Amino acid sequence: MSLPLEWERYRLRAEEALERQRLKWRGPETLLDAMSYSVEAGGKRLRPALLLAACDACGAALSDPSAAACAVEYVHTYSLIHDDLPAMDNDTLRRGKPTNHVVFGEALAILAGDALLAEAFRALSGAYAEKPEVSAALLCELAQAASACGLVGGQVLDMQNGGNVQIAREALENLHAMKTGALIRCAVRMGAFLTGADEARLVALTRYAEKIGLAFQVTDDILDVTASAAELGKSVGKDAQQAKTTFVDLLGLDGAKSYAAELVAEALAELQSFGPRAQALREIAEFIVERKY
């Protein structure tokens, strides 16, 4: 199942930007190899695509958004490396390849993740220094998404979600708004910041991002019980093995599918005022629940 044309166009832009940014890395060769291994493993590049699409939806960017797109992907990749570690989710497959710690060992995998997190802020701070207000907004947004009230805190809550102790729907939504949704929300908002979008557009895009972030996780829960490891490029059935509560547990398979569709419909409604410029954001939202991987 191929990505929508607009998403694929942004994915290719992101790949080119990531390659240009990688040439600026400096450090021990073994560390750079471990960092490159996970960054270059591919993937849908959802977060940089959302950032670039949000830029286009709002109008011309004040500065080249490439560095911001790379920064978001670096934080995402660092989180995947750390999530896969034996002390966390203990996964051996990611994007169809052995996970970072399987190839490079746990110590170097941890350091590769650390370096990518730092590299994200180095790239971001260097690229937009000529526009201090934009630079500060971008740095603050990414830091918050990566913090204890964002994906790190969400990972902690996810680690606590297990052992056959079912958590309530509101708690599950909050968990995934942090673990999965925070960086998706951040990517869209960063795209808006790069255009100087007004408050009304920022609010609409924030709501759009929050809806698709949750829809993405609901769909992940569905695929975890309906797809194969070959289709997903990662291990399946992990939530059941660890007795974690999922949206499929709470709503049933059909109920989870309906909820994901409802979230996407609400997200699309937030884009009405943007007109055709937001077509890519619409395609991304729709594909999130239609995807098979």
PETAZI-V761723 format. One record per residue. NEAR is the number of other C-alpha atoms within 8 Angstrom. Layout:
near->NEAR
near->NEAR
This chain:
near->4
near->3
near->8
near->9
near->6
near->8
near->12
near->9
near->8
near->12
near->13
near->8
near->8
near->14
near->8
near->8
near->12
near->9
near->8
near->8
near->11
near->8
near->6
near->6
near->7
near->5
near->6
near->6
near->6
near->6
near->11
near->12
near->8
near->13
near->12
near->9
near->9
near->10
near->10
near->6
near->8
near->7
near->5
near->6
near->10
near->7
near->13
near->16
near->13
near->14
near->17
near->12
near->13
near->15
near->15
near->11
near->11
near->12
near->8
near->7
near->11
near->7
near->7
near->6
near->12
near->8
near->12
near->13
near->16
near->15
near->13
near->14
near->12
near->13
near->12
near->9
near->12
near->13
near->10
near->8
near->15
near->11
near->10
near->13
near->12
near->7
near->5
near->9
near->8
near->9
near->10
near->10
near->11
near->11
near->10
near->9
near->8
near->9
near->12
near->12
near->14
near->9
near->7
near->9
near->9
near->9
near->7
near->11
near->14
near->11
near->9
near->13
near->14
near->9
near->9
near->13
near->11
near->8
near->10
near->13
near->10
near->8
near->13
near->14
near->10
near->7
near->7
near->11
near->8
near->4
near->7
near->8
near->6
near->10
near->12
near->8
near->10
near->12
near->11
near->8
near->11
near->11
near->8
near->10
near->13
near->13
near->10
near->9
near->11
near->14
near->16
near->12
near->12
near->16
near->11
near->8
near->9
near->10
near->8
near->6
near->11
near->12
near->7
near->7
near->9
near->8
near->8
near->6
near->8
near->6
near->8
near->12
near->9
near->8
near->12
near->12
near->13
near->15
near->15
near->13
near->13
near->14
near->16
near->13
near->12
near->11
near->14
near->15
near->14
near->13
near->15
near->16
near->11
near->13
near->13
near->8
near->10
near->6
near->6
near->6
near->10
near->11
near->8
near->10
near->14
near->11
near->10
near->13
near->13
near->12
near->12
near->13
near->14
near->15
near->15
near->11
near->10
near->14
near->13
near->8
near->11
near->13
near->10
near->12
near->8
near->6
near->11
near->8
near->9
near->7
near->8
near->13
near->12
near->11
near->11
near->10
near->8
near->8
near->10
near->7
near->7
near->8
near->10
near->13
near->14
near->9
near->13
near->12
near->8
near->8
near->9
near->9
near->9
near->7
near->9
near->14
near->11
near->8
near->10
near->14
near->10
near->8
near->12
near->14
near->8
near->10
near->14
near->11
near->7
near->11
near->13
near->7
near->5
near->9
near->8
near->5
near->10
near->13
near->9
near->10
near->11
near->10
near->11
near->11
near->12
near->9
near->10
near->11
near->12
near->6
near->7
near->8
near->7
